[in-house]
Amino acid sequence: MSTDAAPTQSPPLAPPARLSFWRTSLFGIQHVLVMYTGCVAVPLVFGAALGLDTSTIATLVNADLLVAGVITLVQALGIGKLLGARMPVVAGASFTAVTPMILIGEEYGLSAVYGAMIAAGIFGMLVAIPFSKLVRFFPPMVRGAAVTMIGLSLIGKAVSMTFGDEPAGGAPLALALGVVVLIIVLMRYGRGIVAQSAVLIALVVGTLAAAALSLTDFSAVGSAAWFGLPDPFLFGTPTFPIAGIISMCLVMLVIFTESTAYLMATADHLGRPLEPNRLARALGADGASAVLGGFLTSFPDTIFAQNVSLVRMTGVSSRRAVAVAGGLLVALGLVPKMGEVVANLPGAVIGSVSLVMFATVAGVGIATLARVDYSRNDNLLVVSLAMGIGMIPVVAPEVYEGLPSSVRIIAGGAITSTVIVAFVLNLVFNHLTPARAPKETAT
């Protein structure tokens, strides 16, 4: 899972010492453990929302891990002066794209989802350099509103995954509550890798408990191959609906702001400036992830906050360790059995884990909004309207049913509508018109 508030700043690090092979491998494995659940949750939510069978979801999981591994290698090692930050950052599937992709899939079909993604990825690669010079137009007010809405808009998906079409209650409810409580306990009282891997540990323990309650079915795992490549264009030749492309291009800009926050935090921690050229190469890699994901039926990637925090907490800033993590992700993506295992996890377990992660996304967005200066009423108005309009598709989706599909995809999506309103109002109030003095409060 990735969120949008940068970790707290730390003193600059000394140049990293060369690690031994075993320590490099250990820290690479740790990076994978920290981000794994957040990464695979994206195809699980997407597949469940569109009613895909478990075999297809398993294919999406493998493609997701493969693309995440490739882009992590690109970000850590770089491709000349073209792509990659050459920094110790790990890439993974972004939750930002999930809801717009679901809307596009429901309206135009799955081939349109990946066509729009390819187009948005090309757009991202083209605008990476200009965007790296225009970060000021995406302040915490815009980023925080967008990320808060990402989390809130996905809460309902987590509940649906937990209970399906059945009423809440019985063993699934007890299991879901137990998983949430276990995550809370591990994150509150655990230390080191235990706290960092709380979600993964809860996922394993919850699955074992579900097996004891006869709530699991892994029969499809045995027939899956040990090695296999994702199928390009799994859902047919991509199509390119204009509304879907516009929606995914907006998503790409949100992903850029997300990655920028984490790259800035990492650069500060390393005691070096984040030059515009380096930022542009990193954002170009995000765009490339969408193009590659469109071909392999994966998802756009972003920098993962969990791994940025891990570098800060451990003090290990080795790009080689991150490259090991990328290699492991690629290897996992080439094992269809692993995809089948993930795709067949009990709904009560993966749904409750997703609920915690989505709520955390919303919480981090709220923390980002806390950095906004609300002494100016304009800023409060921007955030309030962006969040209010963004919530309409969540609480009253029928409002948009009578609109043309192209309008509904763009304006009727919680995330895209929030981004549009926050960006436009911020541009008007804080850049195109004279600033008003802060309103005096009565004493």
TILO-321379 format. One record per atom (N, C-alpha, C): residue in three letters; y negated, z, x. Coordinates in steps of 0.05 Angstrom, whole numbers, plus 5000, padded with zeros to 4 digits. Example, Ala and Ser with C-alpha at 12.3 -4.5 7.8 and 13.67 -1.06 7.14 Angstrom:
ALA511451565264;ALA509051565246;ALA506651565264;SER504551425257;SER502151435273;SER499951575258;
***
This chain:
MET502350005017;MET500050005000;MET497650005018;SER495649855009;SER493149855023;SER490949935004;THR488950095015;THR486650175000;THR484150095014;ASP481750165003;ASP479350045013;ASP477450235026;ALA478050485029;ALA476250665043;ALA477250695072;ALA475450665091;ALA476250685119;ALA476850965125;PRO478851025143;PRO479451295151;PRO477051415165;THR476951675166;THR474751815179;THR474651745208;GLN472351745220;GLN471951655247;GLN473051865267;SER474051765289;SER475151945310;SER473751875336;PRO473852065356;PRO472751995382;PRO474151755394;PRO472651595409;PRO473851355422;PRO476151435440;LEU478151265440;LEU480451305457;LEU480051195485;ALA481351315504;ALA481451195530;ALA483350955529;PRO483050775549;PRO484850535549;PRO487750625546;PRO489250505528;PRO492050595524;PRO493850555548;ALA495450755553;ALA497350735575;ALA499750565565;ARG500950425585;ARG503250265578;ARG505650445570;LEU506750395546;LEU508950565537;LEU511550455547;SER513550625549;SER516250535556;SER517350375533;PHE519550235539;PHE520850065518;PHE521650235494;TRP522750465500;TRP523850625477;TRP521550745461;ARG519350835474;ARG517150935459;ARG515750715443;THR515550485455;THR514350255441;THR515950195416;SER518650195419;SER520350135396;SER520150355375;LEU520050605383;LEU519850825365;LEU517350815348;PHE515050765361;PHE512550745347;PHE512450495329;GLY513850285337;GLY514050045320;GLY515550105295;ILE517850255297;ILE519350335274;ILE517750515256;GLN516150695268;GLN514550875252;GLN512450715235;HIS511250515247;HIS509450345232;HIS510750215208;VAL513250125211;VAL514650005188;VAL515250205167;LEU516050445175;LEU516750655155;LEU514250735139;VAL511950735152;VAL509450825138;VAL508650625117;MET509050365122;MET507950155104;MET510050025086;TYR512550085091;TYR514649925078;TYR514549945047;THR514350185036;THR514450215007;THR512050074994;GLY509750115006;GLY507349984994;GLY507549684995;CYS508849575015;CYS509149285018;CYS511049174997;VAL513349294994;VAL515349184975;VAL514749244946;ALA512949434941;ALA512149494914;ALA510749254900;VAL509449094916;VAL507948864905;VAL509848664891;PRO511848564904;PRO513648384890;PRO515148514867;LEU515748774869;LEU517148914848;LEU515348924823;VAL512848994826;VAL510949004803;VAL510548724791;PHE510148524808;PHE509648254800;PHE512048144785;GLY514448184796;GLY516848084784;GLY517448214757;ALA517048474756;ALA517648614731;ALA515648534709;ALA513148494716;ALA511148414696;ALA511748144684;LEU512847964700;LEU513347694690;LEU516247654681;GLY517847874681;GLY520547854670;GLY522447704688;LEU522047704714;LEU523847564732;LEU526447714735;ASP528647574739;ASP531247714743;ASP531347834771;THR533148024775;THR533248174800;THR533748004825;SER535347794821;SER535947614843;SER533347474853;THR531747384834;THR529147254841;THR527247454854;ILE527147694843;ILE525447904855;ILE526347964883;ALA528947964888;ALA530048014915;ALA529047794934;THR528947554925;THR527947334942;THR524947374948;LEU523447464928;LEU520647524933;LEU520247754953;VAL521947954952;VAL521848174971;VAL522248074999;ASN524347905003;ASN524847805030;ASN522547635040;ALA521447465023;ALA519247295031;ALA516747465037;ASP516347675022;ASP514147865026;ASP514347995054;LEU516648095061;LEU517048225087;LEU516748025110;LEU517847785106;LEU517647575127;LEU514747505133;VAL513247445112;VAL510447375116;VAL508847605128;ALA509347845118;ALA507948085129;ALA508548105159;GLY511048065167;GLY511748075195;GLY510347865212;VAL510347625202;VAL509047405216;VAL506047455220;ILE504647545199;ILE501847595201;ILE501247835217;THR502948035217;THR502648275235;THR502748185264;LEU504648015271;LEU504847905298;LEU502247755305;VAL501247595286;VAL498847445291;VAL496447635296;GLN496247835279;GLN493948025283;GLN494148185309;ALA496548255317;ALA496948415341;ALA496648245366;LEU497848005367;LEU497947845391;LEU495847615391;GLY495147525368;GLY493247305366;GLY494447035371;ILE493146835361;ILE493846555367;ILE491346435380;GLY491146455406;GLY488946355421;GLY486346465410;LYS484346295406;LYS481746365395;LYS481546275366;LEU483846235353;LEU483946135326;LEU484346355305;LEU486446505308;LEU487246705288;LEU488046965301;GLY487647185287;GLY488647445296;GLY486547615310;ALA486547875302;ALA484548055313;ALA485248145341;ARG487748125349;ARG488648235375;ARG488048535376;MET488748675354;MET488248955352;MET490849085340;PRO491149345343;PRO493549485333;PRO493449535303;VAL493549315288;VAL493549345258;VAL495949205247;VAL496849305224;VAL499249205211;VAL498449075184;ALA499448835178;ALA498848695154;ALA501048735133;GLY500348725108;GLY502348745087;GLY501148645061;ALA502848605040;ALA501948495015;ALA499848675002;SER497748544992;SER495548684979;SER495948714949;PHE495448964939;PHE495549004910;PHE493248854896;THR491148784910;THR488948654898;THR489748404883;ALA491748264893;ALA492448004881;ALA494348024857;VAL495548264853;VAL497748284834;VAL496848214805;THR494848344795;THR494048294767;THR493048014763;PRO491347904780;PRO490547614775;PRO492947434777;MET494847484794;MET497247314796;MET498947324770;ILE499147564759;ILE500547594734;ILE499247444711;LEU496547464710;LEU495047314689;LEU495447014692;ILE495246914717;ILE495646624721;ILE498446544714;GLY500446714721;GLY503246644715;GLY503746644685;GLU502546824670;GLU502946834641;GLU501646594628;GLU499346494639;GLU497946274626;GLU498946004635;TYR499345964660;TYR499945704671;TYR502745674683;GLY504145884687;GLY506745874699;GLY506745944729;LEU509145994739;LEU509346094767;LEU508545884788;SER508945634782;SER508145434801;SER505045434805;ALA503545504784;ALA500645524786;ALA499845764803;VAL501345984801;VAL500746224817;VAL500646154846;TYR502646014856;TYR502745954884;TYR501045714893;GLY500445534874;GLY498545334880;GLY495745454884;ALA495045634865;ALA492445774867;ALA492245934893;MET494546054900;MET494546214925;MET494046044950;ILE495345814951;ILE495045634973;ILE492045544975;ALA490945474952;ALA488145384952;ALA486245614961;ALA486845854951;ALA485146084959;ALA485546144989;GLY487946115000;GLY488346155028;GLY486745965045;ILE486745705037;ILE485145505051;ILE482145575049;PHE481345655025;PHE478545755022;PHE477945985040;GLY479746175042;GLY479346405060;GLY479046325089;MET480746145098;MET480546055126;MET477945915131;LEU476945765111;LEU474445625115;LEU471945805115;VAL472046025099;VAL469746195097;VAL469946445114;ALA472046465131;ALA472346705147;ALA469946745166;ILE469046535179;ILE466746565197;ILE464246635182;PRO463446485161;PRO461046565146;PRO461246855135;PHE463646925124;PHE463947195113;PHE463447405134;SER464447355158;SER464147565179;SER461247625185;LYS459447445177;LYS456547495181;LYS455147595156;LEU456647615134;LEU455347685108;LEU456547945097;VAL457648115114;VAL458948355104;VAL457048535089;ARG454448515095;ARG452448695081;ARG452348645051;PHE453348415042;PHE453348365013;PHE455748494999;PHE457448625014;PHE459748765002;PHE459749055012;PRO457749205003;PRO457549485011;PRO459649654997;PRO459749925003;PRO461650094990;PRO461450084959;MET459150034948;MET458850014919;MET460549794908;VAL460649564920;VAL462249344910;VAL465149384917;ARG465749464942;ARG468549514950;ARG469849734934;GLY468349954931;GLY469450184917;GLY470050124888;ALA468249984874;ALA468749914846;ALA471249734844;ALA471549544862;ALA473749364862;ALA476449514866;VAL476449684886;VAL478949824893;VAL479750024872;THR477750164861;THR478350354839;THR479550204815;MET478549964809;MET479549814787;MET482349704793;ILE482949644818;ILE485649554826;ILE487649774818;GLY487050024826;GLY488950234820;GLY489150294790;LEU486950304776;LEU487050364747;LEU488450144732;SER487949894739;SER489149674723;SER492149654727;LEU493249774748;LEU496049764753;LEU497650004743;ILE496250204734;ILE497650444724;ILE499550374701;GLY498650214683;GLY500450134660;GLY502949994669;LYS502649824691;LYS505049684702;LYS507049894712;ALA506150104725;ALA507950304736;ALA509450454713;VAL508050504692;VAL509250644669;VAL511350464657;SER510750204654;SER512750014643;SER515149994661;MET514849994687;MET517049984705;MET518850234702;THR517550464697;THR519050714695;THR520850724671;PHE519750644648;PHE521150684623;PHE522150424610;GLY521150194619;GLY521949944606;GLY521049934577;ASP522849854560;ASP522249844531;ASP523050094516;GLU524150284531;GLU525250524519;GLU522950734516;PRO523050914496;PRO521051124494;PRO521451324517;ALA519251434526;ALA519351624548;ALA520951874540;GLY522651964558;GLY524252204553;GLY526952184567;GLY528452404564;GLY531152414575;GLY531252404605;ALA533452294615;ALA533952284644;ALA531852124659;PRO530951894650;PRO528851744665;PRO526251904669;LEU525452044648;LEU523052214650;LEU523452434670;ALA525652574669;ALA526252794687;ALA526352684716;LEU527652454720;LEU527852344746;LEU525052264757;ALA523452134740;ALA520752054749;ALA519052294756;LEU519152504740;LEU517652744747;LEU518552864773;GLY521252864777;GLY522352974802;GLY521352824826;VAL521252554824;VAL520352394846;VAL517452454853;VAL515752474832;VAL512952524836;VAL512552804849;VAL513953004839;VAL513753274851;VAL514653274880;LEU516753124886;LEU517753114914;LEU515652984932;ILE514352774923;ILE512252654939;ILE509952844944;ILE509152994923;ILE507053184926;ILE507753404947;VAL510153504945;VAL511053714963;VAL511053614992;LEU512253374996;LEU512453265023;LEU509653205035;MET507853095019;MET505253025029;MET503553275034;ARG504053475018;ARG502353725021;ARG503453905043;TYR506053925045;TYR507154125064;TYR508653995088;GLY509153735086;GLY510453605108;GLY508653565132;ARG509753505155;ARG508253465179;ARG509153205193;GLY507253065206;GLY507952835221;GLY509252615205;ILE511452515215;ILE512752285203;ILE513852355175;VAL514452605170;VAL515452685144;VAL513252645123;ALA510852735128;ALA508652695109;ALA507952405106;GLN507952255129;GLN507251975128;GLN509351805114;SER511751895114;SER513951745101;SER514751875074;ALA512952035062;ALA513652185038;ALA514651995016;VAL513251775012;VAL513951584991;VAL516751464996;LEU517251395020;LEU519851275027;LEU522051475024;ILE521651725032;ILE523651935029;ILE524151985000;ALA522052004984;ALA522452044955;ALA523951814942;LEU523451574952;LEU524851344941;LEU527851364946;VAL528551444970;VAL531451474977;VAL532751694961;VAL531351934961;VAL532452164947;VAL532652104917;GLY530651974906;GLY530651904877;GLY532851714870;THR533351524888;THR535551334883;THR538251474884;LEU538651654902;LEU541151804903;LEU541551974878;ALA539352094868;ALA539452244844;ALA540152064820;ALA538851824820;ALA539451634798;ALA542351544798;ALA543451514822;ALA546351444824;ALA548051664812;ALA547351914818;ALA548852134807;ALA548752144776;LEU546552034765;LEU546152034736;LEU547051764724;SER548351604740;SER549351334731;SER547051164721;LEU544751164735;LEU542451004727;LEU542050774747;THR544050724764;THR543750504784;THR545850294780;ASP545150054790;ASP547149834789;ASP546549654813;PHE548049694835;PHE547649534859;PHE549949324862;SER551149244840;SER553449064842;SER552648794855;ALA550148714851;ALA549348454862;ALA548948454892;VAL548748694904;VAL548248714933;VAL550648604948;GLY553048654939;GLY555448574954;GLY555648274957;SER554748114938;SER554947824939;SER552647694954;ALA550647854962;ALA548347734976;ALA549047695005;ALA547847495017;ALA548447425045;ALA547047615064;TRP548147625089;TRP546847795109;TRP544547655122;PHE544447395121;PHE542347245134;PHE541547005116;GLY538946965113;GLY538046735097;GLY535046705099;LEU534146455096;LEU531246395097;LEU530246375068;PRO527746465063;PRO526646425036;PRO526446135029;ASP526746075003;ASP526545794993;ASP523645714989;PRO522745515004;PRO519945414999;PRO519645314971;PHE517345374959;PHE516845274932;PHE519045344912;LEU519745604912;LEU521945694895;LEU521645624866;PHE519145614857;PHE518545574828;PHE517545284823;GLY518145104841;GLY517444834837;GLY514944754852;THR514244494849;THR511844394862;THR509344544853;PRO507644644871;PRO505344794863;PRO503444624845;THR502244754826;THR500044634810;THR497544794815;PHE495244664809;PHE492744784818;PHE490644794795;PRO491044984776;PRO489045014755;PRO486445124766;ILE484245014757;ILE481645094768;ILE481045394764;ALA481645494740;ALA481145774734;ALA482745954752;GLY485345884757;GLY486946044775;GLY485946034803;ILE484945804812;ILE483945784840;ILE481445964843;ILE479645944823;ILE477146104825;ILE477846404825;SER479746484808;SER480546764807;SER481746854834;MET483446694846;MET484646774871;MET482746764894;CYS480746584892;CYS478646584913;CYS477046844912;LEU476446944888;LEU475047204886;LEU476847424897;VAL479347404892;VAL481247604903;VAL481147594934;MET481047354945;MET480947324974;MET478547464986;LEU476247444972;LEU473847574982;LEU474147884981;VAL475447984960;VAL475948274959;VAL477848354982;ILE479948194987;ILE481748255009;ILE480248255036;PHE478348075039;PHE476748065063;PHE475048325067;THR473848425045;THR472348665047;THR474148905054;GLU476548895042;GLU478549105048;GLU479349105077;SER480048875088;SER480848855116;SER478548925134;THR476148835127;THR473848895144;THR473449195148;ALA473749345126;ALA473349635128;ALA475349755148;TYR477849675148;TYR479849785165;TYR479549685194;LEU478749435198;LEU478249335225;LEU475849485237;MET473849535222;MET471549685232;MET472349965240;ALA474050095224;ALA474950365230;ALA476650365256;THR478350165258;THR480050155282;THR478350095307;ALA476449915305;ALA474749855328;ALA473150095337;ASP472150245317;ASP470650495324;ASP472550695338;HIS474950715328;HIS476850905340;HIS477550825369;LEU477650565374;LEU478250465401;LEU475850465419;GLY473450525408;GLY471050545424;GLY470050275433;ARG470450065416;ARG469449805423;ARG468249675398;PRO466249495402;PRO465049375378;PRO466849165365;LEU466449125340;LEU467948925325;LEU466148675324;GLU466548495343;GLU464848255345;GLU465448075321;PRO463347925312;PRO463747745289;PRO466047545294;ASN466347445318;ASN468447255324;ASN471247385320;ARG471547625329;ARG474147765326;ARG474647815296;LEU472547905282;LEU472947955253;LEU473647695239;ALA472347475246;ALA472947215233;ALA475847135238;ARG476847175263;ARG479647105269;ARG481547275253;ALA480847535249;ALA482547705233;ALA482647625204;LEU480247555193;LEU480147475165;LEU481447205161;GLY481247035182;GLY482646775180;GLY485646815178;ALA486747025191;ALA489547085189;ALA490247175161;ASP488447325147;ASP488847395119;ASP489047145102;GLY487246945107;GLY487446695093;GLY489946545098;ALA490846545123;ALA493346415131;ALA495746545116;SER495546805112;SER497746935098;SER498046835069;ALA495846765057;ALA495946665029;ALA497146375029;VAL496446215050;VAL497545945051;VAL500545965056;LEU501346125076;LEU504146155082;LEU505646275058;GLY504446475046;GLY505646605022;GLY505946404999;GLY504046224996;GLY504246024975;GLY506645834979;PHE507245775004;PHE509545605010;PHE512145755007;LEU512146015015;LEU514646165015;LEU514946354991;THR513146334971;THR513146504947;THR512946794955;SER510846854971;SER510247134978;SER507547204966;PHE505947364981;PHE503447464970;PHE501347474993;PRO498747464986;PRO496647495006;PRO496847765020;ASP496347765045;ASP496448015061;ASP493748125068;THR493648385072;THR491248515082;THR491948715103;ILE490048835116;ILE490549045136;ILE491349295120;PHE493549425129;PHE494449665115;PHE493149925125;ALA491950075106;ALA490550315113;ALA492350525125;GLN494850535115;GLN496750745125;GLN497050715156;ASN497250475165;ASN497750425194;ASN495250475210;VAL492950415199;VAL490450485212;VAL490250785216;SER490950935196;SER490951225198;SER493051325218;LEU495351185219;LEU497451265238;LEU496451235267;VAL495051025273;VAL493950985300;VAL492051215306;ARG490451285287;ARG488551505291;ARG489951775295;MET491951825279;MET493352085280;MET495052115306;THR496451905314;THR498151925337;THR496751865364;GLY494451725362;GLY493051655387;GLY494351425402;VAL496451305390;VAL497851075402;VAL496650815392;SER495250675409;SER493850435400;SER495050185413;SER497650195419;SER499049975432;SER499449745413;ARG498449505422;ARG498949265406;ARG501849185408;ARG503149265430;ARG506049195432;ARG507649345411;ALA506949595405;ALA508349745385;ALA508049605358;VAL505649515352;VAL505149375327;VAL506649105327;ALA506848975349;ALA508448725351;ALA511348785345;VAL512449015355;VAL515149085348;VAL515449125318;ALA513449255305;ALA513549285276;ALA513649015263;GLY511948825272;GLY512048555261;GLY514748425264;GLY515948455287;GLY518648335291;GLY520648465273;LEU520548725268;LEU522348855250;LEU522048755222;LEU519548715213;LEU519048615186;LEU520148335183;VAL519848165203;VAL521047905202;VAL524047915199;ALA525248095216;ALA528148125215;ALA529048215187;LEU527648415175;LEU528348505149;LEU528048285128;GLY526048115131;GLY525647905113;GLY527747685113;LEU529347685134;LEU531547485137;LEU534247595128;VAL534247835116;VAL536747965107;VAL536647975076;PRO537847785062;PRO537847785033;PRO539048035021;LYS540948165034;LYS542048415023;LYS539948625020;MET538048635039;MET535948835038;MET534148775013;GLY533548525008;GLY532048454985;GLY533448534959;GLU536048494958;GLU537548574934;GLU537548874929;VAL537749024951;VAL537649314948;VAL535049404936;VAL532849294947;VAL530149374937;VAL529749284908;ALA530649034902;ALA530248934875;ALA531849084854;ASN533949214862;ASN535649364843;ASN535149664843;LEU533049754855;LEU532350034854;LEU531850124825;PRO532650364817;PRO532350454789;PRO529450434781;GLY528950344757;GLY526250324747;GLY524750584747;ALA526150804739;ALA524751064738;ALA523851154766;VAL525251074787;VAL524551154814;VAL522250974824;ILE522550714823;ILE520550544834;ILE517950554817;GLY518350604791;GLY515950624774;GLY514350874780;SER515751104784;SER514251354790;SER512951344818;VAL514351214837;VAL513151184864;VAL510751004862;SER510950794846;SER508650604843;SER506350754829;LEU506950924810;LEU504851074797;LEU503151234817;VAL504551374835;VAL503151534856;VAL501451354873;MET502551124882;MET501150944899;MET498650824885;PHE499050744860;PHE496750624846;PHE494550834841;ALA495451074834;ALA493451284830;ALA491951344856;THR493451334878;THR492151374904;THR490151154911;VAL490850904904;VAL488950684907;VAL486450744892;ALA486650824867;ALA484350884851;ALA482751114863;GLY484151324873;GLY482851544885;GLY481251474910;VAL482351294926;VAL480951214950;VAL478551044943;GLY478850884922;GLY476450734912;GLY474250924903;ILE474951144890;ILE473051344881;ILE471751474906;ALA473351524926;ALA472251644951;ALA470251444964;THR470851184962;THR468950984973;THR466350994957;LEU466551014930;LEU464151024913;LEU462551274919;ALA463851484929;ALA462351734935;ALA460351694958;ARG460751484973;ARG458951424996;ARG456451274987;VAL456251204961;VAL453951054951;VAL451651234946;ASP449251144952;ASP446751294947;ASP446051254918;TYR446451464902;TYR445851454873;TYR443051554867;SER441451624887;SER438751704881;SER437151474869;ARG438151234873;ARG436951004860;ARG438550934835;ASN437150924813;ASN438650864788;ASN439950594788;ASP438850404804;ASP440050144805;ASP442950154814;ASN443550314834;ASN446250334844;ASN448150454823;LEU447250654810;LEU448850774788;LEU449450574766;LEU447350404760;LEU447650204739;LEU449749994748;VAL449649914773;VAL451549714783;VAL454349814780;VAL454850054790;VAL457550164789;VAL458550204760;SER456750314744;SER457450384716;SER458250124701;LEU456549924703;LEU457149674688;LEU459549534699;ALA459849524726;ALA462149394737;ALA464749524728;MET464849794728;MET467249934720;MET467649914690;GLY465549924674;GLY465749914645;GLY466849644636;ILE465649424647;ILE466549154640;ILE469349104651;GLY469949214674;GLY472649174686;GLY474749314669;MET474149524656;MET476149674640;MET476749534613;ILE475049344604;ILE475549224579;ILE478349084577;PRO479148924597;PRO481848804596;PRO484049014596;VAL483549254606;VAL485549454608;VAL485949594581;VAL483749664569;VAL483849834544;VAL483749654519;ALA482649414520;ALA482449244497;ALA482848954504;PRO485148884513;PRO485548604522;PRO485248394500;GLU485448484475;GLU485148294453;GLU482348174451;VAL480448304464;VAL477648204463;VAL477447924474;TYR479147864493;TYR478947604507;TYR480847394496;GLU482447464475;GLU484547284465;GLU483447024454;GLY480947024443;GLY479846784431;GLY478446604451;LEU478146694476;LEU476746534496;LEU478546324508;PRO477446104518;PRO479045904532;PRO480546034555;SER482945924561;SER484646044582;SER483246064609;SER481645854615;SER480245854641;SER478246094643;VAL476946154621;VAL475046374621;VAL476546644622;ARG478746654607;ARG480346904605;ARG481546974632;ILE482446784648;ILE483546844674;ILE481546964693;ILE479046874692;ILE476946964710;ILE475647214700;ALA474447194676;ALA472847414665;ALA474547624652;GLY476947544643;GLY478647734629;GLY480547894647;GLY480347854673;GLY481848024692;GLY480248264700;ALA481548494700;ALA480048744706;ALA478848734734;ILE480348634754;ILE479348634781;ILE477148424785;THR477748174776;THR475747964781;THR473148014766;SER473348124741;SER470848174727;SER469248404740;THR470648604750;THR469248814764;THR467848714789;VAL469248544804;VAL468048434829;VAL465648264822;ILE465848094802;ILE463647914795;ILE461148074787;VAL461548274770;VAL459248434760;VAL458048594783;ALA459748724799;ALA458648894821;ALA457248724842;PHE458448494849;PHE457148324869;PHE454548214859;VAL454448104835;VAL452047974824;VAL449848184821;LEU450448404809;LEU448348604804;LEU447348724831;ASN449148764850;ASN448248864876;ASN446448654890;LEU447148404887;LEU445548194899;LEU442748184886;VAL442648204860;VAL440048194846;VAL438348444851;PHE439548674849;PHE438048924851;PHE437248994880;ASN439048944898;ASN438649044926;ASN437948834946;HIS438048574938;HIS437448364958;HIS435348164948;LEU435348104922;LEU433547894912;LEU430947994899;THR430948254892;THR428548364880;THR427648604896;PRO425048674895;PRO424048904911;PRO425449164902;ALA426049324922;ALA427449584916;ALA425449774903;ARG426449934884;ARG424850134871;ARG425250404886;ALA423150554885;ALA423350824898;ALA425250994882;PRO426651174897;PRO428451364883;PRO427051524861;LYS428351564839;LYS427251714817;LYS427152004824;GLU424752134820;GLU424552414826;GLU425952574805;THR427252784814;THR428652964795;THR426953204789;ALA427053304765;ALA425453534757;ALA426653784769;THR424953964777;THR425854224788;THR425054454771;
***
